[in-house]
Amino acid sequence: MYLDSITKKFDLEVFCDITFEFIEGRRYAIFGKNGSGKTTLLNIMNGNILPDSGKLDFGKYNIMFIRNNSIPFPFMSAMDFIVQSCELKNVVYDKIKILKLIDEFGLTEREEELLVTYSKGMQYKVLLIIALLSNIDILLLDEPFSELDMVTLNKLDNLFKTYMQSATLIFTSHSIEIANKVADEILILSKNELKTIAHKEESGNFGIVEIELIREMEEK
């Protein structure tokens, strides 16, 4: 999975000559200042936006991109939406597995309620359930976890390991704490490069020096 010299301009240049290779099965958190082009980069990776120059080599991977406002049918029940989404994606689903994930995300006894009655955090949980059921190769998430409660955040690492063991996760974030819970690698996006600034240590955490560097980058 490779970005090769990706450049994108709107009225002004967003980024130029971005090159990076994503390793299959790893989880990446992308940091960057507001306006650095994080969401634009995800849209390019998903094929929603074409770069002005450069190329992407994502082979024939099955990619899913979840945005914060991605519920298209809010007047369906959560269960119906999950089932129909699986059917549209030709995913062989198991209702027992669906109910187990509903329970993991704290939505038990709410699955027959309309999505329009759900909070943003609850709606996002439904989208994550669909992603975990979908046998995808690459999951792209834009500022995904800001609406989620701490109980769910603490479960995410195990859920991704259980249901997306070989998949690649790429998400944008402003939260070091969330990156520490979910990511294997932290990247910084600037105008001229996307680079790794932190790898998870053997202890399962990012080093103190690396975290301080991230904070410094966030403040600039």
C-alpha positions in Angstrom: 0.0 0.0 0.0 2.0 2.9 -1.3 1.5 6.7 -1.8 3.9 8.0 -4.5 4.6 11.7 -4.8 0.9 12.7 -4.1 0.2 16.4 -4.6 -3.2 18.2 -4.1 -4.2 21.8 -4.5 -7.5 23.6 -4.1 -7.2 27.4 -4.0 -3.9 26.8 -2.2 -1.6 23.9 -2.2 -2.7 21.4 0.5 0.3 19.1 0.3 3.1 18.3 -2.2 5.0 15.2 -3.0 3.7 13.0 -0.2 5.3 9.5 -0.3 4.7 6.8 2.2 4.4 3.0 2.4 1.8 1.5 4.7 2.5 -2.0 6.0 -0.3 -4.5 5.9 -1.8 -5.2 9.3 -0.5 -2.2 11.1 -2.5 0.6 12.7 -1.6 4.2 11.9 -2.6 7.5 13.6 -2.1 10.5 11.4 -1.6 13.8 13.3 -1.3 17.3 11.8 -2.3 20.9 12.2 -5.9 21.9 11.3 -5.8 22.5 7.5 -2.8 20.2 6.9 -4.9 18.0 4.6 -5.6 14.9 6.8 -9.2 14.5 5.6 -8.2 15.3 2.0 -5.5 12.6 2.2 -8.1 10.0 3.4 -10.4 11.0 0.6 -7.6 10.5 -2.0 -6.8 7.1 -0.5 -10.5 6.1 -0.7 -10.8 7.3 -4.3 -13.3 10.1 -3.5 -10.8 12.8 -4.6 -8.2 12.5 -7.3 -4.7 13.8 -6.6 -3.4 16.5 -9.0 -0.2 14.4 -9.5 1.3 11.3 -8.1 -0.2 7.8 -7.8 -1.5 5.3 -5.3 -0.8 1.6 -5.3 -3.4 0.0 -3.1 -3.8 -3.1 -5.4 -7.2 -4.8 -5.1 -7.6 -4.1 -1.4 -11.2 -3.8 0.0 -11.2 -0.3 1.5 -13.8 1.2 3.8 -13.9 4.9 4.8 -16.0 6.0 7.8 -16.8 9.7 8.3 -18.4 11.1 11.4 -21.6 11.8 9.4 -21.9 8.6 7.5 -25.3 7.3 8.6 -27.3 7.6 5.3 -30.6 6.1 6.6 -31.3 7.4 10.1 -34.9 6.3 10.1 -33.9 2.6 10.1 -33.3 0.6 13.3 -29.7 -0.1 14.1 -30.2 -3.8 13.6 -31.8 -3.4 10.1 -29.1 -0.9 9.1 -26.4 -3.4 10.1 -28.0 -6.3 8.4 -28.7 -4.4 5.1 -25.2 -2.9 5.1 -23.8 -6.4 5.3 -26.1 -7.6 2.5 -25.1 -4.7 0.3 -21.4 -5.5 0.8 -22.1 -9.2 0.2 -20.9 -10.0 3.7 -21.9 -13.4 5.1 -23.2 -12.3 8.5 -24.0 -14.2 11.6 -26.7 -12.7 13.8 -25.1 -14.1 16.9 -21.9 -12.2 16.0 -23.9 -9.1 15.4 -25.6 -9.3 18.8 -22.2 -10.0 20.4 -20.8 -6.8 18.9 -23.9 -4.9 19.8 -23.3 -6.0 23.4 -19.5 -5.1 23.2 -20.4 -1.6 22.2 -23.0 -1.2 24.9 -26.1 -1.0 22.6 -27.9 -4.1 23.9 -31.7 -3.5 24.1 -31.3 -0.5 21.8 -30.7 -2.4 18.6 -34.4 -2.1 17.4 -34.5 1.7 18.0 -34.3 4.1 15.1 -30.8 5.5 14.5 -32.2 9.0 14.5 -32.7 8.6 18.2 -29.1 7.7 18.8 -26.4 10.1 19.9 -23.5 10.7 17.5 -21.3 8.4 19.6 -23.9 5.6 19.4 -24.3 6.0 15.6 -20.5 5.8 15.3 -20.5 2.5 17.2 -23.0 1.1 14.7 -20.6 2.1 11.8 -17.7 0.4 13.6 -19.8 -2.7 14.1 -20.4 -2.8 10.3 -16.6 -2.3 9.7 -15.7 -5.2 12.1 -18.1 -7.5 10.3 -17.1 -6.6 6.7 -13.8 -8.5 6.2 -12.1 -5.3 4.9 -8.4 -5.0 4.1 -8.0 -1.3 4.9 -10.2 0.8 7.3 -9.9 4.6 7.0 -11.4 6.7 9.9 -11.6 10.5 10.1 -11.3 11.8 13.7 -13.2 8.6 14.7 -13.1 8.3 18.4 -14.0 11.8 19.8 -17.6 10.8 20.4 -16.9 7.5 22.0 -17.1 6.8 25.7 -14.0 5.7 27.7 -15.4 2.2 28.2 -15.6 1.6 24.4 -12.2 3.2 23.9 -10.6 0.8 26.3 -12.1 -2.2 24.4 -11.1 -1.0 20.9 -7.6 -2.6 20.9 -9.0 -6.1 21.6 -11.9 -5.6 19.2 -9.6 -4.7 16.3 -7.3 -7.6 17.2 -10.2 -10.0 17.3 -12.1 -8.9 14.2 -9.5 -7.1 12.0 -6.3 -9.0 12.8 -4.8 -8.7 9.3 -6.5 -5.5 8.3 -4.7 -2.1 8.1 -6.2 0.8 10.1 -5.4 4.4 9.2 -7.1 7.2 11.2 -6.7 10.9 11.8 -6.5 12.1 15.3 -5.7 15.0 17.7 -5.6 12.7 20.8 -2.3 11.2 22.0 -4.3 9.1 24.5 -6.4 7.5 21.8 -3.4 6.9 19.6 -1.7 5.2 22.5 -4.7 2.9 22.9 -5.2 2.0 19.2 -2.2 2.8 17.0 1.1 0.9 16.3 2.6 3.9 14.6 2.1 7.7 14.8 2.6 9.8 11.6 2.8 13.6 11.1 1.3 15.1 8.0 2.9 18.4 6.9 2.8 20.3 3.6 5.8 18.3 2.1 5.8 15.0 3.9 4.0 12.2 5.8 6.5 10.7 8.2 6.6 8.3 11.1 7.6 10.0 14.4 6.7 7.2 16.9 6.6 3.4 17.0 5.0 1.5 19.8 7.6 0.1 22.2 7.7 -3.5 23.3 5.8 -2.4 26.5 2.8 -1.5 24.3 3.2 2.3 24.8 4.8 5.2 22.9 8.0 6.5 24.6 7.9 9.6 26.8 10.3 11.4 24.5 8.1 10.5 21.5 4.9 11.7 23.2 6.6 15.0 24.1 7.6 15.4 20.4 4.0 14.7 19.3 2.7 17.4 21.8 5.3 19.8 20.4 4.1 19.1 16.8 0.5 19.6 17.9 1.2 23.0 19.4 3.0 24.4 16.3 
